[in-house]
Amino acid sequence: HRMIRVSDACYSAMQSRTDFYPSITITLEDGTILRLGPEDCTISGNTVIDGAAANTVPLGVAVCKMVSLSLMNEDDRFSDYDFYGAEIVLNAMYPITTSRTETIYIGRFRVVTPETRGTVITITAADLMYKADRPYTSALPFPTTARQVINEICATLGYTAPGTFANQDFAIKTKPEGVSYRQVIGGVAGLAGGNAYITRYGGLAITGYDMSPIDEARSRVDDLSTLPPCHILQQWMQSPTVDTDDITITGIRAEVDQDQYVMSGEDGYVLVIDNPVIKGREQVAVDRIGAIINGLTFRQFSGNYIGYPIADFMDPAIVIDRKGNMYRSFLTDIKYTFAGPTELSNSAEPVIRNQNRSYSTGTRTIRRMREYTDGRISAYDLEVQNIANIMSLGLGLYMYKMENEDGSAYYVMGNHDTLESSDVRWMITGGAIAVSHDYGETWVAGVTAAGTAAVEVLSAVGINADWIRTGSLVIM
């Protein structure tokens, strides 16, 4: 899941105060760089919006995270700048102590609509999912696999391709027509029993629902001094609305022709999907999706919370009401406001309404934005570009020295102020350098002293056979 990691010291301090402030770097299309802080922004009106905004259980949605910034312009300090097409890097800064400030990287965004001007300039920007708002084209021979479709889309739009996802071997029978890249991305994500989004570092991710962190977090609801594995939403929730009953998904249904449906599961709480990549194989698709998502149980809720910039779409959460009752849920919609409350919700349709009508979980409710025509680049160039973007952020590390019995030492660098809270770790030994992004449980990439390199997925040069971008498939 996507829950943004912060240090334990930061999370503990957040329980008593949430005075985050924005740090903004804007690169205009002419190359001008503006570095802005809270003194350049209005007190209110600076928001980050993440979620499906669909009033359903999101399934097959390609989400675009949006930011809105309100800049002070009473003295005309920004009047000579054209923000349209500018790139924005946004961080939330948090003063843990008078001498230490934590940086929470929110993401990289593009201004896709003209700004509104006056004594306050309002800028709206979107993450890289905006590039998928254009008609879908493909040079692949169909039938082909969902994996190959996603690889081609990533090469076309300039995304780093996602790792392995469920049903990536699904055979797409015919080329989707009359749809956008985003609808195709969402369709493939729906096959995986989940949704798609752009990571904070610019890669495309396809993720299913994972409620397992909730069970681990239940024993930690009384101790919020360390970051739990999922969100624990309790005493700070203002005017919460929690549904009276759990929701359990019982079936997946898809339309084949007008008034003709196929289904996996049983009546009850049924998701009716509109998926452009399953045409001609609807029964196979709903059977595969149902095997993943049928039985998912959660509680619908909504409310305002403390300033909380670490929530992401699809994150699992424990919701605790005033009586101490705990409910399993996940986040479908988040609106974070600097110097204001955070709106959090699971906006799934209540059971009684779901039983009385059908709805689409397609991606058509997602707001359309400016279409950019970006040139196709090689996979290698894409990987280099992505690394350069991440390096430009200058995200810091803490170094820890580990003593060996013979008096020598090796070093571990973590992304937080304690090694225990560092999910990203680099280890330097006399024989190799390696990196982990799961607290050191696994080491997914590295270079030995002899110059041998090992990486998780060699997408840049297509060595892994699952990643080959051409070829055809015969449906059996």
C-alpha positions in Angstrom: 0.0 0.0 0.0 1.0 3.6 -0.5 0.9 5.0 3.1 3.6 7.7 3.1 6.4 6.9 5.6 7.6 9.4 8.1 10.0 9.1 11.0 8.6 7.9 14.4 9.6 11.2 15.9 7.5 13.0 13.3 4.5 10.7 13.7 4.6 11.0 17.5 4.8 14.8 17.3 1.8 14.8 14.9 -0.4 13.5 17.7 -0.3 16.9 19.4 0.2 19.4 16.6 0.1 19.5 12.8 1.7 22.7 11.8 3.0 21.6 8.4 3.9 24.3 5.9 4.5 24.1 2.1 7.8 24.2 0.4 7.3 24.7 -3.4 9.7 24.7 -6.3 8.2 25.9 -9.6 10.0 25.5 -12.9 8.4 27.6 -15.6 8.4 26.5 -19.2 11.0 29.2 -20.0 13.4 27.6 -17.4 12.8 30.2 -14.6 12.9 28.6 -11.2 10.8 29.9 -8.3 11.4 28.7 -4.7 8.4 29.5 -2.6 7.5 29.0 1.1 4.6 29.8 3.4 5.2 33.5 3.1 4.2 33.3 -0.6 1.0 31.4 0.0 -2.4 32.4 1.4 -3.3 30.9 4.8 -6.0 28.7 3.2 -6.6 27.3 -0.2 -3.4 25.2 -0.6 -4.7 21.6 -1.0 -3.7 18.1 -2.3 -6.6 16.0 -3.6 -6.2 12.3 -4.1 -8.9 9.7 -4.8 -11.4 8.3 -7.2 -14.4 10.7 -6.5 -16.7 8.0 -7.8 -19.1 7.2 -4.8 -18.3 3.5 -5.4 -15.8 0.9 -4.5 -13.0 2.0 -6.9 -12.1 -0.9 -9.2 -10.4 -0.1 -12.5 -9.7 3.5 -11.8 -6.6 5.4 -12.9 -6.3 8.1 -10.3 -4.8 11.5 -10.9 -3.6 13.4 -7.8 -4.2 17.2 -8.0 -2.7 20.1 -6.1 -4.1 23.6 -5.8 -1.9 26.5 -4.7 -3.0 30.0 -3.8 -0.2 32.5 -4.1 -0.2 36.0 -2.6 0.0 38.6 -5.4 -1.0 41.9 -3.8 2.4 43.3 -4.5 2.4 41.9 -8.1 5.4 39.6 -7.2 4.0 36.9 -9.6 2.3 39.1 -12.2 5.0 38.7 -14.8 5.1 34.9 -14.7 3.1 32.5 -16.9 2.5 29.3 -14.8 0.8 27.3 -17.5 2.8 24.1 -18.3 5.1 24.7 -15.3 6.4 21.8 -13.2 5.8 21.9 -9.4 7.7 20.0 -6.8 5.8 20.1 -3.5 7.0 19.2 0.0 5.2 19.4 3.3 7.7 20.6 6.0 7.2 19.7 9.6 9.2 21.3 12.5 9.7 18.4 14.9 11.8 20.5 17.2 13.2 24.0 17.0 16.4 22.6 15.5 15.0 19.8 13.3 12.5 19.8 10.4 11.2 16.8 8.6 10.6 16.9 4.8 7.6 15.0 3.5 7.8 14.7 -0.3 4.3 15.1 -1.8 5.2 14.8 -5.4 5.9 16.3 -8.8 3.0 18.0 -10.7 2.4 19.8 -14.0 0.2 22.9 -14.3 -2.5 21.8 -16.8 -5.0 24.6 -16.6 -4.4 28.3 -16.9 -4.1 30.1 -13.6 -6.7 32.5 -12.3 -5.2 35.9 -11.6 -5.8 38.8 -9.2 -4.5 39.7 -5.8 -4.3 35.9 -5.3 -3.1 33.6 -8.1 -4.6 30.2 -8.0 -2.6 27.4 -9.7 -4.0 23.9 -10.4 -1.6 21.1 -11.2 -1.8 17.3 -11.8 0.6 14.4 -11.4 1.8 12.6 -14.5 -1.5 10.7 -15.0 -2.6 13.8 -17.0 -0.5 12.5 -19.9 -2.9 9.5 -20.2 -5.8 11.8 -21.1 -5.5 11.3 -24.8 -6.9 8.8 -27.3 -5.4 5.4 -27.0 -3.4 4.0 -29.9 -1.3 0.9 -30.2 1.1 -0.8 -32.6 0.8 -4.1 -30.8 -0.7 -7.1 -32.6 -3.8 -8.3 -30.9 -4.5 -10.6 -29.1 -1.8 -9.7 -26.6 -1.3 -9.7 -22.9 -2.2 -7.0 -20.3 1.5 -6.9 -19.4 2.4 -6.0 -23.0 -0.3 -3.4 -23.2 1.0 -1.7 -20.1 4.6 -1.8 -21.2 3.8 -0.1 -24.5 1.7 2.5 -22.7 4.6 3.3 -20.3 7.0 3.6 -23.2 4.7 5.9 -25.1 3.8 8.2 -22.2 7.1 8.2 -20.4 6.2 6.2 -17.3 8.4 3.8 -15.5 6.6 0.5 -15.8 5.0 -1.2 -12.8 6.2 -4.4 -11.2 4.4 -7.7 -11.5 0.6 -7.4 -11.0 -2.2 -9.9 -10.8 -3.6 -11.2 -14.1 -0.8 -9.6 -16.2 -1.0 -12.6 -18.4 -4.7 -12.0 -19.3 -5.2 -12.2 -23.0 -6.8 -9.0 -24.4 -8.6 -10.2 -27.5 -9.0 -7.0 -29.5 -7.6 -3.5 -29.4 -9.7 -1.2 -27.3 -11.2 1.5 -29.5 -12.7 4.9 -28.7 -11.1 5.1 -25.3 -8.2 7.0 -23.7 -4.9 5.7 -22.4 -6.3 6.3 -18.9 -9.3 4.1 -19.5 -7.0 1.3 -20.7 -4.7 1.7 -17.8 -7.7 1.5 -15.5 -9.0 -1.5 -17.3 -5.8 -3.4 -16.8 -5.7 -2.3 -13.1 -9.3 -3.6 -12.7 -8.2 -7.0 -14.0 -5.6 -6.9 -11.2 -8.5 -6.4 -8.7 -7.4 -2.9 -8.0 -6.5 0.5 -9.4 -3.7 2.5 -11.0 -1.9 5.6 -9.9 1.4 7.5 -10.3 3.9 7.0 -7.5 5.4 10.0 -5.8 8.6 9.3 -7.9 6.8 9.3 -11.2 6.3 5.6 -11.9 3.0 3.9 -12.9 1.7 1.5 -10.1 -1.1 -1.1 -10.3 -2.2 -2.1 -6.8 -4.9 -4.4 -5.4 -6.6 -4.0 -2.0 -4.4 -5.2 0.9 -6.2 -5.2 4.3 -3.5 -7.3 6.1 -1.8 -4.3 7.7 -5.0 -3.7 9.7 -4.6 -6.9 11.7 -1.1 -6.0 12.6 -2.1 -2.5 13.6 -4.9 -3.5 16.0 -2.6 -4.2 18.8 -1.0 -0.7 18.5 -4.0 1.6 18.6 -3.1 2.8 22.2 0.5 3.6 21.3 0.9 6.2 18.5 4.5 7.0 19.3 5.6 5.0 16.3 4.2 4.9 12.8 1.8 2.0 12.5 1.4 -0.2 9.3 -1.9 1.4 8.5 -3.8 4.6 9.4 -5.4 4.7 12.8 -8.2 7.3 12.8 -9.6 8.0 16.2 -9.7 10.9 18.6 -9.1 13.6 16.1 -12.0 12.7 13.7 -14.4 15.6 13.6 -18.1 15.0 12.9 -17.5 11.4 11.7 -20.1 9.5 9.8 -19.7 5.7 10.0 -22.1 3.4 8.3 -24.0 1.0 10.5 -23.0 -2.1 8.7 -20.0 -3.7 7.1 -19.9 -4.0 3.4 -18.7 -7.3 1.8 -18.3 -7.5 -1.9 -20.2 -10.6 -3.1 -19.9 -10.5 -6.8 -18.5 -9.0 -10.0 -20.6 -8.4 -13.0 -19.9 -7.2 -16.6 -22.2 -6.3 -19.5 -21.7 -8.3 -22.7 -24.4 -6.8 -24.8 -27.4 -4.6 -23.9 -29.2 -6.3 -21.0 -26.9 -9.3 -21.2 -24.5 -9.8 -18.3 -22.0 -12.3 -17.0 -21.2 -12.7 -13.3 -18.8 -14.2 -10.8 -20.0 -14.6 -7.2 -23.5 -14.1 -6.0 -26.1 -11.5 -5.5 -25.7 -9.0 -2.6 -23.1 -6.3 -3.0 -22.2 -6.6 -6.6 -19.7 -4.4 -8.5 -20.8 -3.9 -12.1 -17.7 -3.1 -14.2 -17.3 -1.3 -17.5 -13.9 -2.4 -18.7 -12.5 -1.7 -22.2 -9.9 -4.5 -22.2 -12.2 -7.5 -21.5 -14.4 -7.4 -24.6 -15.0 -10.9 -25.9 -13.7 -12.5 -22.7 -16.0 -11.0 -20.1 -16.7 -14.3 -18.2 -13.0 -15.1 -17.9 -12.3 -11.6 -16.7 -15.0 -11.5 -14.0 -14.0 -14.9 -12.8 -10.4 -13.8 -12.4 -11.4 -10.5 -10.8 -13.9 -12.1 -8.5 -11.3 -14.6 -7.3 -9.3 -11.6 -6.0 -11.9 -9.2 -4.7 -15.0 -11.2 -3.7 -15.2 -11.4 0.1 -13.5 -8.0 0.7 -15.1 -6.6 3.9 -14.9 -3.0 5.1 -16.8 -0.1 6.6 -17.9 3.1 4.8 -17.1 6.3 6.7 -16.3 10.0 6.2 -15.2 12.9 8.3 -12.6 15.7 8.9 -9.3 14.8 10.5 -6.3 16.6 11.8 -3.8 17.9 9.3 -2.6 14.6 7.9 -0.5 14.7 4.7 0.6 11.0 4.9 -2.6 9.5 3.6 -2.9 8.0 0.1 -5.6 6.5 -2.1 -6.4 2.9 -1.2 -4.5 3.0 2.1 -6.0 0.6 4.7 -7.3 2.2 7.8 -8.8 1.5 11.2 -11.6 3.8 12.1 -12.4 4.1 15.8 -15.7 5.7 16.9 -16.3 7.5 20.2 -17.3 4.2 21.9 -14.0 2.6 21.0 -15.4 0.3 18.3 -12.9 -0.5 15.6 -13.8 -0.8 11.9 -11.8 -2.0 9.0 -11.7 0.3 6.0 -9.7 1.9 3.3 -9.4 5.4 1.9 -11.1 6.3 -1.4 -10.9 10.1 -1.2 -8.5 12.4 0.6 -8.3 16.2 0.6 -5.4 17.6 2.5 -5.2 21.3 3.2 -2.2 23.1 4.7 -3.2 24.9 7.9 -6.6 23.2 7.8 -8.3 19.8 8.3 -7.9 16.8 6.2 -11.1 15.3 4.7 -10.9 11.5 4.7 -13.5 9.0 3.5 -14.4 5.7 2.2 -17.2 6.7 -0.2 -18.4 3.2 -1.2 -22.2 3.1 -1.9 -24.2 1.8 1.1 -25.5 -1.8 0.8 -29.1 -1.0 0.4 -28.5 1.4 -2.6 -26.1 -1.1 -4.2 -28.7 -3.7 -4.2 -31.2 -1.5 -6.1 -29.1 -0.2 -9.0 -26.1 -0.8 -11.1 -23.2 1.5 -11.7 -19.9 1.6 -13.5 -16.5 1.5 -11.9 -14.8 2.7 -15.0 -12.6 5.7 -15.2 -15.0 8.1 -17.0 -15.6 10.1 -13.8 -12.0 11.2 -13.7 -11.6 14.8 -14.7 -10.1 15.4 -18.1 -7.2 17.8 -18.4 -5.0 19.3 -21.1 -3.7 16.8 -23.5 0.1 16.9 -23.9 1.7 15.3 -27.0 5.0 13.8 -25.7 7.4 12.1 -28.0 8.0 8.5 -27.6 11.4 7.8 -25.9 13.4 4.6 -25.4 13.0 2.5 -22.3 16.6 3.2 -21.4 16.2 7.0 -21.7 13.0 6.7 -19.6 14.9 5.0 -16.8 17.7 7.5 -16.9 15.2 10.4 -16.9 13.4 8.9 -13.9 16.6 8.4 -11.9 17.6 12.0 -12.7 14.2 13.3 -11.5 14.5 11.4 -8.2 18.1 12.5 -7.7 17.0 16.1 -8.3 14.8 15.9 -5.2 17.9 15.7 -2.9 16.1 13.5 -0.4 18.5 13.0 2.6 19.7 9.9 4.4 21.0 9.1 7.9 24.1 7.0 8.2 24.6 4.2 10.8 27.9 2.4 11.5 27.8 -1.3 12.2 30.8 -2.9 13.9 32.1 -6.3 13.0 33.8 -8.6 15.5 37.2 -8.2 13.7 37.1 -4.4 14.1 36.0 -3.6 10.6 32.6 -1.9 9.9 29.9 -1.7 7.4 27.4 1.1 6.9 23.7 1.3 6.6 22.0 4.5 5.4 18.3 5.0 6.1 15.7 7.6 5.1 14.6 8.3 8.7 16.3 9.3 11.9 16.2 5.8 13.3 17.1 2.6 11.5 14.0 0.9 12.7 11.7 3.5 11.1 13.7 3.6 7.8 11.8 1.7 5.1 14.4 2.6 2.5 17.9 1.4 3.4 21.3 1.4 1.6 24.0 -1.0 2.8 27.6 -0.5 2.0 30.0 -3.4 2.7 33.5 -4.4 1.5 31.9 -6.6 -1.1 28.8 -4.8 -2.4 26.3 -2.0 -2.2 22.6 -2.9 -2.0 19.2 -1.3 -1.5 16.0 -2.3 0.3 12.7 -0.6 0.4 11.0 -3.0 3.0 13.0 -2.2 6.1 15.9 -4.5 5.1 13.7 -7.7 4.7 14.8 -8.1 1.1 17.6 -6.4 -0.9 16.3 -5.8 -4.4 19.2 -4.2 -6.2 22.9 -3.9 -5.8 26.4 -3.8 -7.3 29.3 -6.1 -6.2 32.9 -5.0 -5.8 33.6 -7.0 -9.0 31.2 -4.8 -10.9 28.3 -7.3 -11.2 24.9 -5.6 -11.0 21.6 -7.2 -9.9 18.3 -5.3 -10.2 14.7 -6.2 -9.4 13.4 -5.7 -12.9 15.7 -4.9 -15.9 12.9 -2.9 -17.6 15.4 -0.5 -19.2 16.8 -3.2 -21.6 14.0 -5.7 -21.5 16.0 -8.7 -20.3 13.1 -10.3 -18.3 11.0 -12.3 -20.8 7.8 -11.1 -19.1 8.7 -7.6 -20.2 9.1 -8.2 -23.9 7.2 -5.4 -25.7 6.3 -7.2 -29.0 4.8 -10.5 -30.1 1.4 -12.0 -30.5 -0.7 -14.4 -28.4 -3.0 -17.2 -29.4 -6.0 -17.5 -27.1 -6.6 -21.1 -26.1 
